[in-house]
């Protein structure tokens, strides 16, 4: 048997991994057609990040003709392996499925299992392994990864200027239903909340009464602006 052609890019790998996750969940009957459509419409990006997070979900942050949809970024600067990329993609898709306000609670954990994890994931420092994926999905992810041929991130060696640190858990999504996404120029509707980590997790939300705790330090988020 000849070796697989290494022609897939990281961007295509993420999109194919997303398709595989949705197809698996549909075949298992664990998501509805409406939920599958929402996951497919979400904007999935292979971005740079800043080295401190693996992925993030921005709720209602993109308009693509079907209404406001969520944006998922999987960060290249925190990439560790193709398994981690696929696990992060499923992790963030679970945020889309669970919806804003679910954080890393039971709804998110159940969503992750319904999409293809065999165990309920943990948010803090989760290391994904192929054994965590349902068998059929596991083999599909492995086969897709074998086709990646566009190199690998070299931020730590290439003098990119990024300060690479151990990736933290995602902050359980950014933005609100009907609100505005995080970022420069996002407007005064968003309030800044921080936890008590040495390098605080920052969350922007339109809520003046944001009740959430950081999965890393355990502290409640405190409003800063």
N, C-alpha and C positions, 0 to 999 in steps of 0.2 A: 504493500500500500504506500502510495507516495505521500510525502509530508503535505500538510495543508498550506494553501497559499496565504502568505501573511499580507493581506491587503486591507484589513479593517483598521480604521482609525479609532482612537479613544472615543471620539464623538459618536461614531456609528456603533461602537460597542455599547455605550450607555443607552442609546436609543433601542438597540436590539435587546438589551437586557430588560429594559422597560416593557417592550413588546412581549418578551418571554414571560415576565411576571404576570402581566395582564392575561395573556392566553392561558397560563396555568390556572389562575384563579377562576377564569370563566369556565374552563374545562371541569374544575372541581366544584363549580356552583357556589363558590364562597363570596362572589361579588355579583351585583346586579348589572344589567346592561347600562343603566344610568351611571353607576359607579365606574364601570369600565370606560365609558365615554369621558367622564371627568378626568380620569387618570391619563387618557390618551391626549386630551386637549391641554394638559398642563405643559408649560414651557420648560423643557429640560435642557440645561446648559452644562457644558464642561468648561468651567471657569478657572481662573487662577487661584482665587482665594487669597488669604494672607499667611497661610501656614498654620493657623491656629484652629481651624475647623475643617471637618471632612465634607460636610454638606449643610445646606440650609434651605428652608422652604419659605418663600415669600407669598403670603396669601393674597389673592385677588390683585396681583401686581401686573397683569398683562391683559391687553385687549386684543383678541385675535379674530373677531368677527362672530364669535359664539357667546360673547359676553366676557366678563372679567374672569380670568383663570389664574391659577397659581403658577408660580415660577420656582423651579428647583435648580439649585446650583450644586454640582459635585466638584470639589476643589482639587485641581491638579497639584497644587503646592503641598497638599497633605496626603498625596497618594502613597499607599503602601504596597498594594498588590491588586490584581484584578478581582480577587475575591472581595477585598475591601470596597472596591469601586461598585461592584454589584450589590453588596450588602448595604452600602450607603444609599444607592439608588432605591432599593426596596424600603429602607428606613424612611427616606423622604417621601416616597409614594404613600407610605402608611400615614404620614402626617396629612397629606392631601385627602386621603380616604377618611381619616378620623375627624378632620375639620379643625378650624381654629378654636383654641381654648382647651383642646384635649391634652396638650403638652405631651409628656411621656407617661401618661397615666394608662389606666386599663383599656380605654377605647383605642389608644394608639397601639398598645401591645396586641390586642385582639386583631386590629387591622393588619399588623405585620404578619401575624400567623395566617390570616385569611389570604394574604398575598403570596405566601410561600415559605415562610420560616417554619421550622418544625418545633421550635421552642419560642417562648415569649422573650424578646430581646430586652436588654438593659440599655439605658441611655448612656450611663457614665462609663466611658472608656471601653465601649463594646468592641471586641475584636471578632470579626466575622470569619467563619470557617465554612468550607463547602458542606460539611456535615450538618450545618444549620439550615441548609436549603432542602426542600422536598426533593426526593431522588430525581424525578424527571427534570425539574428546574436546575438541579445541581449539574447534571450532565450537559444541559443546554448551555449554561453559563460557561462551563469549562470548554466546550467546543467553540463558543464565540470568542473566548479569550485567546484560543490558539491561533486565531486569525489576525490578531492585532499586530500591525507591522509598521507603525509610525513613530517608533522610538519610545522614550519615557521621560518624565520630568527630570530636570537637572538643576532645580532652583538652588539647592544647597551647595552645588559646585560651580554654578555659572555666574555668580556675582550679580544676581538679579536685583539685589537691594532688599529683598524680602527677609524679614526676621522670622526664621522658621522655628517653631516651638512645638511641643507635643500637642497634637490636636485635642481640643476639648469636645465634649458632647455638643450637639447642636442645641440652640436655644429654643427649640420646639416651635419654630416658625416665627415669621416677622410679618406685621401688618394685621389688618382687621377686615372683617366683612364690610365692604363699602368704604374702607379707609384707603390709605395711601401707603405705598411700599416704603421700606427703609432706604435712606440714601440721601446724598446731597440734593438739596432743593425739594425734599419731600414735604415741606410745609410744616406749619406750627401745630397741626392737628395731632401730631404724634408726640407722645411723652417718652422721655428717656428713663428707663429703669435699669438698675445694676444690682448684681449680687455682691457678696463679700469675698469672692475669690481674689487671690493676689493679682491676677489679670482678670478683672470682672467680666462676666458675660453681660453684654449690653442688649437690651430688648427695647424696641420702640413700639408703642401701641397708643391708640387713641383713647384708651381707658384711663380715667382718673382714679380707678379703684382696681388696680391690677393685682390680683391675689395669686401669686405663684412662688414656688421655691426652686432654687437651683439644685439640680441633681448632683452637682459636684461638691459644693460647700454646705449645702443643706439650709442656707439662709434664705429668708424671704427677700424678694426683690424690693429695692428702695427707690423711690422716684428721685431723679436728679435734676430734671428740667421739665 
